[in-house]
Amino acid sequence: MNYFEVFGLDRKLGIDQAALQARFYELSRRWHPDYQHAAPPDEQARALEQSALVNAAYRALRDPIARIEYLIRLEEGRETKEGAAVKPQAPPELLEEIFELQEMLQDAKAGGLDQASRARLVAERDALAARQREESARLTGPLSARWDDAGPADRRQALDALKRSLATRAYLRTVIDDLNAALEETQEDHVPHHRH
Amino acid sequence: MAYSEKVVDHYNNPRNVGSFTKDTPGIGTGLVGAPECGDVMKLQIKVNLETGVIEDAKFKTFGCGSAIASSSLATEWLKGRTIDEAAKIKNTDIVNELKLPPVKIHCSVLAEDAIKAALADYKTKNAETAAR
């Protein structure tokens, strides 16, 4: 049973949050271990399993972006991001841009980050954060709606558009994190955040 | 997670960091990324136009230690190979050499993608030059 089915939903991204929450509470109560004391052991075990499934399903579906990530995993029949059969590709010009930003950041760090270059990094960071918010809005707005409205012929394309947008968002996030880390590192005795 | 000795070595002393001017004849450039972790990797080859042998290779990677080590190793392996031999480098070779754990396999895949992209770029440009 997939997470949409747990809540009796179709594989659609437009979900009524209030209805989802109400259904979550209802299912949580039904399978709550506290109500199963009198039940035979195999039923208790089943209730525990169901309870875990309901929790996992709610975690995956309540956030609109996590929901999209789950939908993609589900559509592609894979469990983890690492196992992606076809890697989502961001637009090539975005890669160029990210690469140039990272080079600029590296040079700025090498130069000791004076007032002027700090101001430039802050401006870059804020502009990128605005783009990331736009990308999130595009994902949860028009791109989600496109998936929900897609007939069998456009499903593939609608899913690819979601994947590209998620990839774009992920690249923006990394470079924003790196900019923040550089700005914090140079500001005080901050324990730098290192990737991996 | 502990990195293998070879990864640490490449990370501390990366080989062939830098870049070539993109539009110089014989240069192939591959720019690839991994959205899962936001890593970006640029790998370039300099091919001898007469012999088809890769004379030099350079890279620049913004990412984790394994991504840097994978691309550093890739540039070492590329030098002296023909472009056909270069196309045979597989990510699994890099995994074995660097003893990458399963969660870092995508770094080696990225390096293989970068090699392929650089070779493809070289071939496209070379065909354009030859057609002139």
Interface residues (C-beta under 8 A of the other chain):
Chain A: K81 E82 A84 K87 P88 A90 P92 L95 E96 I98 F99 Q102 E103 Q106 L166 A167 T168 A170 Y171 R173 T174 V175 D177 D178 R195 H196
Chain B: M1 L31 V32 G33 A34 P35 E36 C37 G38 D39 V40 K42 K60 F62 G63 C64 G65 S66 P102 V103 I105 H106
